[in-house]
Amino acid sequence: MRNEAYLTRQRRIPKARRTLRNVLHAVTVCAVITASAAAAAVPVQADAPSTTVAPQVMVSTGLAARNPFEAWFVLDKASDPAVPGYAVPAGATVRFTFPQAFTPRPGGSLESVMLTGWAQGSIPVQFTVALDARDPRTVVIHFDQPIVPNPPGSPGLKGIHLRTNEINPAQSGDYPIAVQFIEAGPLSGTTTAIAHITARPVPNIAPYNQLHPGKDEDWQHVAAGTEATLPVDFLVTLPDTSRSEVTLRAAPDGMLTVLSDGRPIGSITTRGVPVTLTPQAFGPGFSRLGIIEVHVRAGTTRGNAQVVASLDGGTRSVINLAVEGP
C-alpha cells in the first residue's frame, strides 16, 4: 500500500515518472541481454557416444543364448593409440540396463575392465561395479578416479569390458542395452548398444598379447622392407569342445590357413599395402591352448597394412601396421 501511495503522488511529476519508466525499461533490456549472453556461454552437452557390443576376446559364450553375458562395449573412437579416447571425470557413473529378456542370476560374476582400445589394453583407474539395488538388470559403474587422455601411451577410454550375472535370452536376435553416462562431462547422456545374441557359442579368434607383456602388437610402425618388431599372436577359442591342437599352414597365395587337428577352420589374410606373413611353429603346449603366431615383413610400399584373422562361422580380428620409409 505504501508503494502504491508513493506512485500515486508521483503522478504530479510527469517528467520524473517518464524518467523512471525509461530507466526501468533500460534495466530490463540490459538484464535480458545479459541473461541471453550467459545462456549462450554455457556449452551444450553432447549426447552419449555411439556404442557397439563386441565379443570378449577370450571366450566364445559371452553373447550366446542361455549363457552369462560377457562382452566389450566399444565406444566410437579409433583403436589407434595416437587417437585420443574419452576423458572421464571422477564421480562419473555409467549404467547398463538390460532388457527383460535377460535373466539375473543370483551370485553370478560381476566384473569390469576399462579399455584403451588396444588388444587387451586396460586402464589402471579405481572404480566400483555393482548391481542397482532396485533393478537387478542394471549394472552400475562409478569412477573414483578420473581418466585423462594422454596419447599415445595412455589414449583414454575407448571401451568397457563387462562380465555380468545376466543370463542371455533363450532366443537368438538383437537386444538393445541402454547405456547411460551420468555426470560424465561431454559423455553425459544415454545411448543404445545392440547385443547380437547367437543361438549357440561361436568360434572366436582374437589378438593375444600375453607373450609380450606390456607391449602391444596392434598399430606397430614398420620400416619398409623390414620385419615388425613384435610378431602378431592370436588366440583361437573353439566352443563346445576342449581346445584342439591349432596350427597354421602357408597357402599358395601367401596367405595362411588356420587348422584344428589338421582340419581347416579359418584363415589369416592381408589388406592394404603388401606385407609377407610367416607362421611360427609352436610346440604342443601353445598349440593345445590355441595360440598361433605370425611374423610380418613389410614390403617396399609405404602405407597402411592389415592382418585379418577369421574363423569359419565365427569372429574376425584385425591387426594394423603402418609401413613407413626406411
HELIX and SHEET records of a PDB file:
HELIX    1   1 ARG A    2  GLN A   10  1                                   9    
HELIX    2   2 PRO A   14  ALA A   41  1                                  28    
HELIX    3   3 GLY A  185  LEU A  187  5                                   3    
HELIX    4   4 PRO A  284  LEU A  289  1                                   6    
SHEET    1   A 4 THR A  51  PRO A  55  0                                        
SHEET    2   A 4 PRO A  68  LEU A  75 -1                                        
SHEET    3   A 4 GLY A 159  ILE A 167 -1                                        
SHEET    4   A 4 THR A 103  PRO A 104 -1                                        
SHEET    1   B 4 THR A  51  PRO A  55  0                                        
SHEET    2   B 4 PRO A  68  LEU A  75 -1                                        
SHEET    3   B 4 GLY A 159  ILE A 167 -1                                        
SHEET    4   B 4 GLU A 111  LEU A 115 -1                                        
SHEET    1   C 5 PHE A 127  ASP A 132  0                                        
SHEET    2   C 5 ASP A 135  PHE A 143 -1                                        
SHEET    3   C 5 THR A  93  THR A  97 -1                                        
SHEET    4   C 5 GLY A 173  ILE A 182 -1                                        
SHEET    5   C 5 GLY A 189  ILE A 197 -1                                        
SHEET    1   D 4 ASN A 204  PRO A 207  0                                        
SHEET    2   D 4 VAL A 232  THR A 237 -1                                        
SHEET    3   D 4 ILE A 291  ALA A 298 -1                                        
SHEET    4   D 4 VAL A 275  GLN A 280 -1                                        
SHEET    1   E 6 GLN A 220  ALA A 223  0                                        
SHEET    2   E 6 ARG A 316  GLU A 324  1                                        
SHEET    3   E 6 GLY A 303  LEU A 311 -1                                        
SHEET    4   E 6 ARG A 263  GLY A 272 -1                                        
SHEET    5   E 6 LEU A 256  SER A 260 -1                                        
SHEET    6   E 6 VAL A 246  ALA A 250 -1                                        
END                                                                             
